[in-house]
Amino acid sequence: MTLLTGVWLLYLPAYCPELNLIEMCFSVTKAGFKQMQILENSGPDADWAIHQTTFECITPDLLVKLYHACGYSLPPKMVQEY
């Protein structure tokens, strides 16, 4: 049912950071925060800057690369050029 709607359900290992994509996404986001000094220069627009940096760091192309880096393979229909 989920594949018919374009959703692909993948269970990830809970305690294995090198195979868990969310841990890699957190790492990329934290690196973006450090590079742009978002957390050090917090001001009235800190929330907006955090959201903006997160969306700039986590892109569909990055997610495909992280899937492959973890050794997962995606169905051909799900891999698109962004």
ROPAVO-140349 format. One record per residue: x, y, z of N, C-alpha, C in turn. Coordinates in steps of 0.001 Angstrom, whole numbers, plus 500000, padded with zeros to 6 digits. Each point is the difference from the previous one (the first is absolute). Layout:
<sites>
XYZXYZXYZ;...
</sites>
This chain:
<sites>
500821498808500000499179501192500000500871501264500000;501049500010500800500815501208500070500745500267498700;500443498956499302500716500206498739499088500579498925;498710499712500078499063500559499028499861501506500161;500191500501501206499882501433500253501342500714499925;501066499270499742501315500628499880500766500057501307;499500499344501041500673499983501294500755498689500125;501225500076500481500815498808500175500359499893501468;499549498958500669500213499803501418501273499196500211;500915500556500789501274499341500260500271500050501497;500110498854500620500322499938501420501510500081500157;500435500930500842501428500226500204500435499433501342;501258499583500120500485499499501285500012501120501036;499506499694501179499846501029501031501328500439500615;500912499094500226501226500334500714501240499778499149;499949500467498783501127499848499083500132501302499199;500673501020500554500045501319499356500517499992498570;500921499081499674500546499993498639499017499444498979;498915499374500454498973499501499084498663500719500175;499962500986500875498764500717500276500070501379499343;499164500228499021500059501235499214499725501253500814;499146499911501012499685501200500772501239500496500741;500855499086500457501239500415500664500905500751499029;500067499534498766500802500692498985499402501365499677;498682500092499951499347501289499749500278500976501137;499951499506501250500331500856501137501431500508499882;500912499135499594501401500382499860500181501087498940;499336499842498861500089500996498923499410501330500462;498875499945500699499356501223500476500873500704501031;500569499243500941500873500605501002501219500647499352;500550499362498980501143500587499291499592501307499323;498795500041499440499494501235499393499833501105501026;499513499639501184499857500990501073501358500561500402;500991499118500126501338500454500388500610500884498923;499845499603498735500580500763498898499393501401499926;498703500092500210499325501295499898499903500708501351;500542499385501047500001500550501358498591500396500444;499050499142499704498604500269500335499786500005501502;500556499025500700499737499873501426500769501023500827;501154500454499513500782500989500736499399501397499876;499439500301498849499454501332499736498479499982500073;499474499488501103498542499929500107499447501383500309;498975500352499285499338501278500185498510499806499870;499294501073499686498541499878499889499553499087498859;500832499837498978499639499149498869500701498644500049;500407499559501183500746498744500116499172498809499534;498728499962500363499155498870499578499909499927498484;499820501146499370499904500026498534501317499546499372;501114500445500549501309499624499461500243498499500149;499566499421501110500157498559500213499173499228498981;498747500400499802499149499323499016500565500140498587;500423501191499650500525500246498656501258499168499747;500908499971500972501232499232499848499708498508499875;499042499516500775499632498585499930499498499639498609;499115500822499440499457499706498676501042500166498896;500990500853500218501070500139499015500958498803500048;500193499440501188500945498887500157499411498668499550;498761499728500366499384498701499723499211500099498706;500605499566498914499376500064498678499650498586499527;499095499872499041499701498665499457501242499301499446;500883500754499362501228499416499458500882499444501121;500115500748501102500784499528501139499402498716500572;498682499933500104499359498808500558500275498762499149;499969500159498686500318498871499115501444499558500229;500916500961500118501408499665500243500185499295501344;499261500447501026500106499362501307499460498571499972;498905499773499277499481498639499850501071499092499411;500666500471498950501035499188499355501212499827500916;500356501032500763501140499914500912499757498967501098;498733499823500389499656499007501021499891498595499424;500100499881498680499912498691499376498602499603499591;499043500920500111498633499713499579499871500283498509;499073499339499372499731500297498595498559500470499875;499800500953499137498667500550499766499435499431498712;498684499812499952499397499599498724500293501054498940;500229499616498755500366500958498949499019501160499857;498718499759500252499015501070499861500188501087501052;500644499665501132500154500968501074501253500844499840;500940499576499188501234500753499792499788500919498807;499979501285500283499794500996498953501124501016500074;500207500690498921500978501087499993499346501243500586;500654500607500966499486501236500608500902501143499662;
</sites>
